[in-house]
Amino acid sequence: MRELLKFYIDGQWVEPTGSRTWDVINPATEEVAGRIALGESEDVDRAVTAARKAFASYSRSTREERIALFERILEEYDKRAGDLAAAITEEMGAPIGGAAAAQVPVPRAHIEITIEALKKFEFEKSYGTSVVRSVPIGVCALITPWNFPVGAVLTKALPALATGCVILLKPSEQAPFSAQVIAEIFDAAGVPAGVFNLVNGDGPTVGTALSVHPQIDMVSFTGSTRAGIEVARNAAPSVKRVHQELGGKSPNVLLPSTDISGAVARGVNGLMGNSGQTCSAPSRMIAPRSHREEVIAAARKAAEAITVGDPQDDPVIGPVVNKNQFERIQSYIGKGVDEGATLVAGGPGRPEGLTKGYYVRPTVFADVTKDMTVAKEEIFGPVLVIEFYDDIDEAVELANDTEYGLAAYLQGDLEEIKELATRIPAGQIYLNGSGDTMPDFRLPFGGLKKSGNGREWGEAAFEAFLEPVSLVGYSPTTA
């Protein structure tokens, strides 16, 4: 039973101003795994005051000082890797093997890439007799989700710190355990007081207080499109920058020129990982109607091979994060059946033998049409929909028939899909299974349309936390 009843503000663990608490439920057991304090607007005010004070000095720290800080963070991160994996498994149900092999190593890779980018990043560029200097935007609120709780925190916190900004973090109340460990890592690494602050809380209270606060210069938010719109609306009166990574309903277009069975298996496994709780997952398979029977057979085989169970037993997938998410996914599965899609695998209810925990059967629907709810809305669970097309133009039309634009997956002859990629608006386009392995984290990550704005990962993430200032009439040659 974890008791996280203090906030990390100005380099210290402090008591909250209020008395509200939140029970964190282990999704594998449906039992209380811990309790956190819920912050109030007064806690946000305290953290902002500390951050604003720290920004005056930290923003003037040197590149070398920040690199040294990141090297210490990396050292402390390695010491706590096991603690992070255990926390992730307990708070959001990731299988322990997956937590140790992906949920923890991926953020570690981001630390290394940030160090590499920081060493070579140009904070000043000359243009004739003038210079454009990139300066840190200031105090940044980071509001992060539960599905990749460590990765989501570090892909925001690392570029913010690298560019000289200071941070106020609100992790998801659904998955706060790993954020506590991150705070302890930063403290042990010697992050200066006030540069990193942690206030737990819910969206309506702490999330809103961060979004509206006049002394916060930027909000970086990852979550649903609905919540992202609220963050932007709340931030508008203070004209602060809003950086968003939101929902997705990513198409996976299979051309007849691909190995259909192999491509289908990759698509099923790509969607089911993390219990389908990945915003960029290939959730809509768009396949040639001429290969319908082969597609359905391959999808059924792949889905039925996916093991579901106790995260401690290291299955392929564990539970979804909470009761609300479980019930939401069950509702979508019911709508798929009711609206006439062909149920290929899975279906309503828990997998056989699992009577407790928020476990969902790996589900595949075929013969889905674009007017069906499961084709249009983000399910965020282990539910794949398959749409069929007769020609390439129809495949493009189906792929683009969405309000989202986070990712797309194309499989087939390389020259064909290179041309096809120019017709599909998405922030990242994965060609021929390139999304199956760990992506190159130096590449920009983010979406178009209602999938958000701005980019994370690597050097591109630095730009989100910087403001360009023109020094007109000054250059090294005229100084």
Summary of the structure (lengths in Angstrom):
residues: 479
radius of gyration: 22.8
end to end distance: 61.5
largest distance: 76.0
contacts: 1773
relative contact order: 0.14
helix: 42%
strand: 22%
